[in-house]
Amino acid sequence: MSYTLRTAEPADAASLRLLIERSARGLGAGFYTDLETEAAIRYVFGVDSRLIADRTYFVVENATSIVACGGWSHRRTLYGGDQRPVGSREALVPGIDAARIRAFFVAPEHARRGIGRQLFTACHAAAAAAGFTRFELMATLPGVPLYAALGFVALESVTDLLPDGTSLAFVRMGREL
């Protein structure tokens, strides 16, 4: 199957929302309960329109649809969508601060085909060109194996208490570019 990577556009937002929900439900099974997944979709997993506006968010398409998305950021926000970003939108300082890897989601039927690696390669090149030397991210539990395979190391386990009282486990990870 052939995949094409491009920069996300504002018009992609509705398709991205649906993809993110499908990815969270399909790939989160066995890692998060249904209650945790639905709370995460409501409060954490969503489109971050700032990443799209900054032109640091990518989509991967096949012949018929968007099958994955993910990006990087030069802002302090570590995770979360428009509904609840975690961290400020202040700019990071290249060479001092770690750029953020943000919001990687893959359609379940396209998982484990190298798409996450393709997204990361694009993020790595763009962040390096912007002068960053390190990455940091907040991994979902199903995302930890991908990021570990990409050279990230766990920095700490984090539990986010969501507005509805649901606790959601993550792993903060980092790596040098």
Secondary structure as UniProt FT lines:
FT   STRAND          4..7
FT   HELIX           10..12
FT   HELIX           13..28
FT   TURN            30..31
FT   HELIX           34..43
FT   HELIX           49..53
FT   TURN            54..55
FT   STRAND          57..61
FT   STRAND          66..73
FT   TURN            82..83
FT   TURN            94..96
FT   STRAND          99..106
FT   HELIX           108..110
FT   TURN            111..112
FT   HELIX           115..129
FT   TURN            130..131
FT   STRAND          134..140
FT   HELIX           141..143
FT   HELIX           144..149
FT   TURN            150..151
FT   STRAND          153..161
FT   TURN            163..164
FT   STRAND          167..176
//
